[in-house]
Amino acid sequence: MRKEEFHLKFFMCVIQSRRLVRTSEGTAGEASTSRMLIPKPPAKTDSLKNLGTVEDPDTVGGVPIFKTEWIMTHEEHHAAKTLGIGKAIAVLTSGGDAQGMNAAVRAVVRVGIFTGARVFFVHEGYQGLVDGGDHIREATWESVSMMLQLGGTVIGSARCKDFRDREGRLRAALNLVKLGITNLCVIGGDGSLTGADTFRSEWSDLLSDLQKAGKITAEEATKSSYLNIVGLVGSIDNDFCGTDMTIGTDSALHRIVEIVDAITTTAQSHQRTFVLEVMGRHCGYLALVTSLSCGADWVFIPECPPDDDWEEHLCRRLTETRTRGSRLNIIIVAEGAIDKNGKPITSEDIKNLVVKRLGYDTRVTVLGHVQRGGTPSAFDRILGSRMGVEAVMALLEGTPDTPACVVSLSGNQAVRLPLMECVQVTKDVTKAMDEKRFDEAMKLRGRSFMNNWEVYKLLAHVRPPVSKSGLHTVAVMNVGAPAAGMNAAVRSTVRIGLIQGNRVLVVHDGFEGLAKGQIEEAGWSYVGGWTGQGGSKLGTKRTLPKKNFEQISANITKFNIQGLIIIGGFEAYTGGLELMEGRKQFDELCIPFVVIPATVSNNVPGSDFSIGADTALNTICTTCDRIKQSAAGTKRRVFIIETMGGYCGYLATMAGLAAGADAAYIFEEPFTIRDLQANVEHLVQKMKTTVKRGLVLRNEKCNENYTTDFIFNLYSEEGKGIFDSRKNVLGHMQQGGSPTPFDRNFATKMGAKAMNWMSGKIKESYRNGRIFANTPDSGCVLGMRKRALVFQPVTELKDQTDFEHRIPKEQWWLKLRPILKILAKYEIDLDTSDHAHLEHISRKRSGEAAV
């Protein structure tokens, strides 16, 4: 049957039959939506089974953790929907605002209501908790609509002196008891979270005093006998130990990098030096990552003050940059930057130094509070949403013996950590800096911070060798479709290779260019300014190497290529497999190679993330925000948006979560006409509320027959008289644009890691005067797995790959699908088996082992 005939017949069947059993939420009861909404629940088990703990502790922001995995019983799987019945949750934001806080508030409210709990807003932070009255209001599902894309905090935040006094906390306790609230979610920095822990520790005494004063009854005191506290860290500085990223940090980096990119153009025009001051009184994370993201000449951070002769070193560095042909210099300064004696280093000090010593036209830009403003990035929206869901689960599962915890991010996993231990480690960092123990301060910041610093030092402080002879010859190429961040990876690879004394070649147009000899040597200046440029400067094609083995082998010999770094998507991975197979016929192919995943589809086996996916995700979110705004203005309108990704539903799912979509259709979770009917009916019910708009995402290859046009026609017909439908195919705009800070930083570190591995592997493969690498581990994919960058032989990844559909067989992000549906108000089961449990943690001190 032709596709057109299928669509016509199927469409007529849909119009003629509307057999939907409506539940109280307006979703399909009879028509099961489990196939599309969530993976099927696990098989019924007799009991909760501890699968065991990991013997070697990992660390999250400097805090060692031991992880425990769990399997839930089938009954517990369904219990989430009734977990909150009879309970009340209050959510507040305190301290400095941060983009993404609204996403967390929205998730707390909606998941709390989903579980049957009553949820309350506390307006104006702790001050609202103390003042009570209209400052504490019950939230509804609709009250958090259109909140996801807003910066700042809609419920307000304030510094509160009253809460620091016991009398203020007594008033706050009274307000909570009168409303029956025994669960408090606090979104803020370490000061706000410390205040929450103090409140919890005093709770029993506060209730006793209130009862003695006759302000509450004995029954009220009994019902509110204990207070559960869960913290979410909202801080643009990323200064809290215990989490990889705090809510707001990624968005702040977006604001900073946007400004740096804009300043770069004017600086080049006038050959100027710009000194940019960013926030970070006690933490240099923003400054450090910005320096990597824009290829800054120098960065000043409080954790690692410069050497005593830093003035001479800085001036020499700026002069060398100009000598190599650059028309500008960029210096990044954290507001808390100091020298080794603890004396502040200000942006004005640096400007005066450059003008006096070098005579360069130098300007200062202090970014200030612009870093806190604007729309949250896709990462912060997803982070806030995930943390909000986990916070509700932690609160409702809490007991009087459960310590106050903070929900943290470890790689792509949510973990719960004891709040005060994290606060203590955070304070230890500041104390170490105050006592000039800077090495210890760096270690306490965690491995990720240390890795960023090491890569920055290599790229900014190490002089490339003058000799051009080259220790080894390494070629770099792009393969597959272009992805934002590819150029940053090439730049890092080339410069790290030159620093190591290697001769670095660049190959134009992928494997096709390698076969045709489109190869040239790259020097330091060749890749200057590449970090912030989108697309692929080298050119990239999808051609695979197998049909050109003879020409490729000849050029490997001609150019004396001893190692190959392939930056690209699924074609780069399959090209690597073909190179491994070709080694049987061509000895010239027996050289080490490494694949760096770079594709908007995020479908390369062996890596949780690919370079370019974050940029594409933010592009989709920006478009969806504008479309939602349009729909909100016209009322009763549903938009169907088609995203890229091939058969991989990563972009559709994550964009749906970040943009607040009503549904996201993907290949990995097959759906039927009943599921489409259920979604239409859900939107029909939604139009009866105050939220009269809809957003549906569809992955481009989610279903051969249920095309974007088919779904649009179905929605248009079924929604007649209730809502209008529109469709939008985003297309190749998802591959374009300037890379996000995440993609720039990720690409830079991946390139550096790949070149370091390559240099070692070439030495290891040197035999009888030539390079001969024929072992499985000489051809690898460099990928991020949970929290680590790991090298995995391409041959070992074959069993993990669905080659027909060009996706990995297992994908971590599928576990986030239920969150998307719950936040869209679908009546489904929440699989709590993947929720984090409180980790056993211990802090590493000098000379102590983790226990």
Helices and strands as residue ranges (DSSP letters): H 3-16, H 34-37, E 49-53, E 58-60, E 63-66, E 68-71, H 74-79, G 80-82, E 88-93, H 101-114, E 118-122, H 125-131, G 133-135, E 136-138, G 142-144, G 162-164, H 166-179, E 183-188, H 190-201, H 203-212, H 218-223, E 228-233, H 249-270, E 273-278, H 285-294, E 298-300, H 310-323, E 329-334, H 347-358, E 362-366, G 368-372, H 378-396, E 405-410, E 413-418, H 419-434, H 438-445, H 447-461, E 473-479, H 486-499, E 503-507, H 510-516, E 519-521, G 525-527, G 546-548, H 549-558, E 563-568, H 570-582, G 587-589, E 593-597, H 613-634, E 637-643, H 650-659, E 663-665, H 673-686, E 693-699, H 708-718, E 724-729, G 731-735, H 741-764, E 766-767, E 770-771, G 776-778, E 779-785, E 788-793, G 794-800, E 801-802, E 807-808, G 812-816, H 817-823, G 832-834, E 840-841
